[in-house]
């Protein structure tokens, strides 16, 4: 099994500091359900209005 990491670093704000969530695709019937759920989370939507100061994307075996 492999895991894809997409990590975004933002300048700290009060709004962003309140956000936290953990989601796993294996908890959903299929990938479309998972992605739909993720895209509707406030934890996903709120940062879209901010510009990241750093981005890391990597893949690893788990």
C-alpha positions as CSV (number, residue, x, y, z in Angstrom):
1,X,0.0,0.0,0.0
2,X,1.2,3.5,-0.7
3,X,0.2,6.8,0.8
4,X,0.1,10.2,-1.0
5,X,0.9,13.2,1.1
6,X,-0.1,16.7,0.1
7,X,1.0,19.2,2.7
8,X,0.3,22.9,2.5
9,X,1.9,25.4,4.9
10,X,0.1,28.7,5.5
11,X,0.8,31.8,7.4
12,X,-0.9,31.3,10.8
13,X,-4.3,33.0,11.2
14,X,-7.0,32.6,13.9
15,X,-9.3,31.1,11.4
16,X,-6.8,28.5,10.2
17,X,-5.6,27.6,13.7
18,X,-9.1,26.3,14.5
19,X,-9.1,23.8,11.7
20,X,-8.3,20.1,12.2
21,X,-9.5,16.9,10.7
22,X,-8.3,13.4,9.8
23,X,-10.0,11.4,7.0
24,X,-9.2,8.1,5.5
25,X,-10.3,6.9,2.1
26,X,-10.7,3.4,3.3
27,X,-13.6,4.6,5.5
28,X,-15.8,5.2,2.4
29,X,-17.5,3.0,-0.1
30,X,-15.5,4.3,-3.0
31,X,-13.1,7.0,-4.0
32,X,-15.8,9.4,-5.4
33,X,-17.6,9.3,-2.0
34,X,-14.4,10.1,-0.2
35,X,-13.4,13.0,-2.5
36,X,-16.9,14.5,-2.4
37,X,-16.8,14.4,1.4
38,X,-13.4,16.0,1.5
39,X,-14.3,18.8,-0.9
40,X,-17.3,19.7,1.2
41,X,-15.4,20.0,4.5
42,X,-14.8,23.5,5.9
43,X,-11.3,22.4,6.6
44,X,-10.8,22.0,2.9
45,X,-12.8,25.1,1.7
46,X,-11.4,27.7,4.1
47,X,-7.7,27.4,3.1
48,X,-8.6,27.7,-0.6
49,X,-8.9,31.4,0.1
50,X,-5.3,31.6,1.3
51,X,-2.0,31.3,-0.5
52,X,0.3,28.6,0.8
53,X,3.8,29.7,1.7
54,X,5.1,26.1,1.2
55,X,3.9,22.9,-0.5
56,X,5.2,19.4,-0.2
57,X,3.9,16.4,-2.2
58,X,5.4,13.0,-1.7
59,X,4.5,9.3,-1.8
60,X,5.6,6.6,0.5
61,X,5.0,2.9,1.3
62,X,3.0,2.2,4.4
